Amino acid sequence: MSTPAPENLSRRKQLVRSYQMAKKSDPRLGLWILGATLLGAAVGFLVIWLLPGDGWISTVFTVVGAILTGLLGGMTVFGRRAQRAAYSQMEGQPGAAAAALGMLRRGWKVDPVVAFTKQQDVVHRVVGPPGIVLVGEGSSPARIKALLTSERRKHERVVAETRLFEVVCGREEGQVPLPKLVKHVTKLGRNVKPAQMTDVLNRLKALDANRSNIPLPKGPMPTNMKGMRGNLRGR
């Protein structure tokens, strides 16, 4: 029986799956969550207890506040460590950058693997407020650079007036590490207004229609992180 996609699971099951996946590379995750929960509860209890008030209503508020702050502390630590573990597990796999880019919020369009080489070097495309971002990843910086240059020329023919960026995901000099990729892309500025997005996407659709069918690179593609984003941020 196939494993259901994360988006088809209940919220509780999604959290359990995220915890199980993160614990594989972070064995002390449970202890970190427990410690953060207890510390958050203690701080919340102390702060609310020091506020003016007396009687059973004040006691109830103090206990409830302590529980809520404890849960908040535990979930915050869980979110950060689980996300770090997810990046650690994905890094180095084909398509890891595309999975990370799935963390982008509304207003962004991610097209995985718009171009690739037989050696598993790939280019993903992101369209958003900065303009068009071509993200390359692979084992050879020279091949990635050549692939990005080729894709830039193709895009400039149809969207010459749109700002275009090239980003290489990796750990070498001049590259952007996977855990910092989303943050780097979102800080590239705001050069395209929402009203212009439709025109840009339509032009890119015409560009893609003229491409030959692109077979996906061989090998496992990491799980998209959108489900994890919703779980860990409480959205």
LOGU-475363 format. One record per residue (C-alpha): x, y, z. Coordinates in Angstrom, 2 decimals. Example, Ala and Ser with C-alpha at 12.3 -4.5 7.8 and 13.67 -1.06 7.14 Angstrom:
+---------+---------+---------+
|      px |      py |      pz |
+---------+---------+---------+
|   12.30 |   -4.50 |    7.80 |
|   13.67 |   -1.06 |    7.14 |
+---------+---------+---------+
***
This chain:
+---------+---------+---------+
|      px |      py |      pz |
+---------+---------+---------+
|    0.00 |    0.00 |    0.00 |
|    1.38 |    3.41 |   -0.98 |
|    2.07 |    6.04 |    1.67 |
|   -0.50 |    8.85 |    1.55 |
|    0.73 |   12.29 |    0.60 |
|    1.30 |   14.69 |    3.53 |
|   -1.50 |   17.01 |    2.41 |
|   -3.97 |   14.08 |    2.60 |
|   -3.17 |   13.30 |    6.23 |
|   -4.91 |   14.75 |    9.26 |
|   -3.12 |   17.52 |   11.17 |
|   -2.21 |   15.14 |   14.00 |
|   -0.81 |   12.52 |   11.62 |
|    1.18 |   15.17 |    9.78 |
|    2.76 |   16.29 |   13.05 |
|    3.57 |   12.69 |   13.98 |
|    5.17 |   12.07 |   10.59 |
|    7.18 |   15.29 |   10.80 |
|    8.39 |   14.29 |   14.28 |
|    9.35 |   10.78 |   13.17 |
|   11.27 |   12.09 |   10.16 |
|   13.10 |   14.73 |   12.20 |
|   14.01 |   12.31 |   15.00 |
|   15.99 |   10.17 |   12.53 |
|   18.66 |   12.86 |   12.28 |
|   17.99 |   14.53 |   15.65 |
|   17.72 |   11.77 |   18.31 |
|   17.42 |   14.31 |   21.15 |
|   14.48 |   16.09 |   19.56 |
|   12.05 |   14.82 |   22.20 |
|   14.24 |   16.10 |   25.05 |
|   14.56 |   19.51 |   23.41 |
|   10.79 |   19.76 |   22.99 |
|   10.15 |   18.65 |   26.58 |
|   12.69 |   21.12 |   27.96 |
|   11.28 |   24.01 |   25.94 |
|    7.73 |   23.11 |   26.99 |
|    8.61 |   22.99 |   30.69 |
|   10.65 |   26.20 |   30.51 |
|    7.89 |   28.00 |   28.61 |
|    5.29 |   26.82 |   31.12 |
|    7.43 |   27.98 |   34.05 |
|    8.01 |   31.41 |   32.52 |
|    4.35 |   31.79 |   31.62 |
|    3.23 |   30.76 |   35.09 |
|    5.63 |   33.20 |   36.75 |
|    4.70 |   36.16 |   34.53 |
|    0.93 |   35.68 |   34.90 |
|    1.21 |   34.90 |   38.62 |
|    2.95 |   38.25 |   39.20 |
|    0.07 |   40.16 |   37.59 |
|   -2.49 |   41.78 |   39.90 |
|   -5.41 |   39.52 |   40.79 |
|   -6.63 |   37.01 |   43.31 |
|   -9.10 |   34.19 |   43.70 |
|   -9.88 |   31.09 |   41.67 |
|  -10.28 |   33.01 |   38.39 |
|   -6.71 |   34.28 |   38.68 |
|   -5.52 |   30.75 |   39.41 |
|   -7.30 |   29.38 |   36.35 |
|   -5.82 |   32.08 |   34.13 |
|   -2.36 |   31.38 |   35.54 |
|   -2.59 |   27.63 |   34.89 |
|   -4.08 |   28.05 |   31.40 |
|   -1.50 |   30.68 |   30.51 |
|    1.31 |   28.42 |   31.69 |
|    0.01 |   25.54 |   29.56 |
|   -0.34 |   27.72 |   26.47 |
|    3.12 |   29.29 |   26.79 |
|    4.59 |   25.85 |   27.40 |
|    2.98 |   24.48 |   24.24 |
|    4.13 |   27.52 |   22.30 |
|    7.70 |   27.02 |   23.47 |
|    7.64 |   23.32 |   22.64 |
|    6.17 |   23.86 |   19.15 |
|    8.65 |   26.64 |   18.38 |
|   11.61 |   24.42 |   19.21 |
|   10.03 |   21.51 |   17.34 |
|    9.51 |   23.65 |   14.26 |
|   13.06 |   24.96 |   14.13 |
|   14.78 |   21.64 |   14.82 |
|   12.47 |   19.68 |   12.53 |
|   13.11 |   22.12 |    9.70 |
|   16.85 |   21.88 |   10.28 |
|   16.63 |   18.07 |   10.26 |
|   14.59 |   18.12 |    7.05 |
|   17.21 |   20.25 |    5.30 |
|   19.94 |   17.94 |    6.57 |
|   18.16 |   14.89 |    5.15 |
|   17.48 |   16.56 |    1.78 |
|   20.83 |   18.19 |    1.18 |
|   22.77 |   16.52 |   -1.60 |
|   19.75 |   14.75 |   -3.10 |
|   18.61 |   15.53 |   -6.66 |
|   15.87 |   18.15 |   -6.57 |
|   16.53 |   19.25 |   -2.98 |
|   16.39 |   22.92 |   -3.96 |
|   12.96 |   22.45 |   -5.55 |
|   11.67 |   20.86 |   -2.35 |
|   13.03 |   23.74 |   -0.28 |
|   11.53 |   26.32 |   -2.63 |
|    8.15 |   24.72 |   -1.93 |
|    8.34 |   26.60 |    1.39 |
|    7.68 |   29.89 |   -0.40 |
|    4.33 |   31.44 |    0.46 |
|    1.56 |   32.71 |   -1.77 |
|    2.57 |   35.09 |   -4.50 |
|    5.36 |   32.81 |   -5.71 |
|    5.30 |   30.27 |   -8.55 |
|    7.86 |   27.47 |   -8.51 |
|    8.52 |   25.38 |  -11.63 |
|   10.87 |   22.49 |  -10.76 |
|   13.34 |   21.18 |  -13.33 |
|   12.83 |   23.48 |  -16.29 |
|   16.18 |   22.25 |  -17.61 |
|   18.72 |   19.59 |  -16.71 |
|   21.72 |   17.63 |  -17.92 |
|   22.18 |   13.88 |  -18.00 |
|   24.63 |   14.30 |  -15.11 |
|   21.72 |   15.41 |  -12.85 |
|   22.49 |   19.15 |  -12.93 |
|   19.14 |   20.94 |  -12.90 |
|   17.62 |   24.42 |  -13.09 |
|   14.41 |   25.35 |  -11.28 |
|   12.45 |   28.53 |  -11.94 |
|   10.85 |   30.79 |   -9.38 |
|    8.58 |   33.69 |  -10.34 |
|    7.71 |   36.19 |   -7.64 |
|    8.09 |   39.79 |   -6.45 |
|   11.81 |   40.00 |   -7.39 |
|   11.10 |   38.83 |  -10.95 |
|   12.39 |   35.53 |  -12.32 |
|   14.90 |   33.52 |  -10.30 |
|   16.69 |   30.63 |  -11.96 |
|   18.03 |   28.26 |   -9.32 |
|   20.68 |   25.74 |  -10.34 |
|   21.93 |   22.73 |   -8.42 |
|   24.20 |   19.82 |   -9.25 |
|   27.66 |   18.33 |   -8.90 |
|   29.55 |   20.50 |  -11.39 |
|   29.65 |   24.31 |  -11.01 |
|   30.82 |   24.65 |  -14.62 |
|   27.90 |   22.64 |  -16.00 |
|   25.43 |   24.47 |  -13.77 |
|   26.76 |   27.85 |  -14.93 |
|   26.46 |   26.82 |  -18.58 |
|   22.93 |   25.53 |  -18.01 |
|   21.91 |   28.74 |  -16.23 |
|   23.39 |   30.86 |  -19.02 |
|   21.44 |   28.89 |  -21.61 |
|   18.19 |   29.29 |  -19.65 |
|   18.80 |   33.00 |  -19.08 |
|   19.10 |   33.57 |  -22.84 |
|   15.88 |   31.66 |  -23.51 |
|   14.00 |   33.67 |  -20.89 |
|   15.38 |   37.01 |  -22.00 |
|   13.88 |   36.45 |  -25.43 |
|   10.33 |   36.44 |  -24.03 |
|   10.60 |   38.51 |  -20.82 |
|   13.49 |   40.84 |  -21.53 |
|   11.98 |   43.65 |  -19.42 |
|   11.62 |   41.44 |  -16.31 |
|   14.44 |   41.33 |  -13.76 |
|   16.18 |   37.95 |  -13.85 |
|   18.43 |   36.42 |  -11.18 |
|   20.68 |   33.38 |  -11.19 |
|   21.28 |   31.45 |   -7.97 |
|   23.32 |   28.29 |   -7.45 |
|   22.37 |   26.12 |   -4.47 |
|   25.31 |   24.41 |   -2.78 |
|   28.10 |   24.69 |   -0.26 |
|   30.91 |   25.98 |   -2.48 |
|   32.10 |   29.57 |   -2.67 |
|   29.53 |   31.87 |   -4.24 |
|   26.72 |   29.36 |   -3.78 |
|   23.74 |   29.55 |   -1.42 |
|   23.39 |   26.70 |    1.11 |
|   20.09 |   24.82 |    0.99 |
|   18.88 |   25.98 |    4.45 |
|   19.37 |   29.63 |    3.40 |
|   17.94 |   29.31 |   -0.12 |
|   14.36 |   30.45 |    0.58 |
|   15.51 |   33.41 |    2.68 |
|   17.99 |   34.43 |   -0.02 |
|   15.36 |   34.33 |   -2.76 |
|   12.82 |   36.35 |   -0.76 |
|   15.40 |   39.09 |   -0.14 |
|   16.10 |   39.75 |   -3.81 |
|   13.79 |   42.77 |   -3.80 |
|   10.41 |   43.67 |   -5.23 |
|   10.64 |   44.40 |   -8.95 |
|    7.40 |   42.89 |  -10.27 |
|    3.99 |   44.15 |   -9.18 |
|    1.16 |   41.64 |   -8.64 |
|   -0.66 |   43.06 |  -11.66 |
|    2.36 |   42.22 |  -13.86 |
|    2.64 |   38.64 |  -12.67 |
|   -0.10 |   37.33 |  -14.95 |
|    1.58 |   38.71 |  -18.06 |
|    4.97 |   37.29 |  -17.03 |
|    3.48 |   33.85 |  -16.31 |
|    1.64 |   33.81 |  -19.65 |
|    4.85 |   34.59 |  -21.53 |
|    6.69 |   31.86 |  -19.66 |
|    3.89 |   29.43 |  -20.45 |
|    4.44 |   30.15 |  -24.13 |
|    8.18 |   29.57 |  -23.68 |
|    7.60 |   26.24 |  -21.96 |
|    5.14 |   25.14 |  -24.64 |
|    7.92 |   25.33 |  -27.21 |
|   10.19 |   23.05 |  -25.21 |
|   10.41 |   19.37 |  -25.96 |
|    9.00 |   17.14 |  -23.22 |
|   11.57 |   17.15 |  -20.44 |
|   11.94 |   13.79 |  -18.65 |
|   12.62 |   14.18 |  -14.95 |
|   16.13 |   13.29 |  -13.75 |
|   16.54 |    9.80 |  -12.42 |
|   16.74 |    9.19 |   -8.69 |
|   14.49 |    9.98 |   -5.69 |
|   13.13 |   13.49 |   -5.39 |
|   12.85 |   14.83 |   -1.82 |
|    9.39 |   15.29 |   -0.34 |
|    7.96 |   18.75 |   -0.83 |
|    8.15 |   20.73 |    2.41 |
|    4.87 |   22.64 |    2.07 |
|    3.07 |   20.32 |    4.47 |
|    5.83 |   20.69 |    7.02 |
|    5.67 |   24.49 |    6.68 |
|    1.99 |   24.49 |    7.61 |
|    2.51 |   22.16 |   10.55 |
|    5.51 |   23.91 |   12.03 |
|    4.18 |   27.45 |   11.64 |
|    0.70 |   26.59 |   12.77 |
|   -0.86 |   27.73 |    9.46 |
+---------+---------+---------+
***
